[in-house]
Amino acid sequence: MIPGRQTFLNTVKWIEEVRSERGSDVIIVLVGNKTDLVEKRQVSTEEGEAKSREINVMFTEASAKAGFNIKALFRKIAAALPGMETLSSTKQEDMVDVNLKSSGGYESQPESGGCAC
């Protein structure tokens, strides 16, 4: 069996282990990664969505290499945290990106211009 496909099939077991260890209120997101490798896809979007509904977890697809859907993934997780119900209504222009530098420092860049302080 193809390694990536087997990993996908094992998610049910891993999620059951997490829930038995941490409880049912844990935030779990099934992430289809490496979407930039279209020709090597082993699990379809439809399969991922169906599996996430079956096991009652959030689902998204992303590419860390291409930077696709990474911010959205972390915003989805943050919005699911207790007490963060209003995050989903936060205006896009009020959000600030933080880009890590190789020197270990960070640089803040507002998405819509203006001061990052």
Sequence and secondary structure as in RCSB ss.txt:
>XXXX:A:sequence
MIPGRQTFLNTVKWIEEVRSERGSDVIIVLVGNKTDLVEKRQVSTEEGEAKSREINVMFTEASAKAGFNIKALFR
KIAAALPGMETLSSTKQEDMVDVNLKSSGGYESQPESGGCAC
>XXXX:A:secstr
  HHHHHHHHHHHHHHHHHHHH TT   EEEE  TT GGG  S HHHHHHHHHHHT EEEE BTTTTBTHHHHHH
HHHHHSTT GGGGGS GGG EEEEE TTS EEEEETTSS   
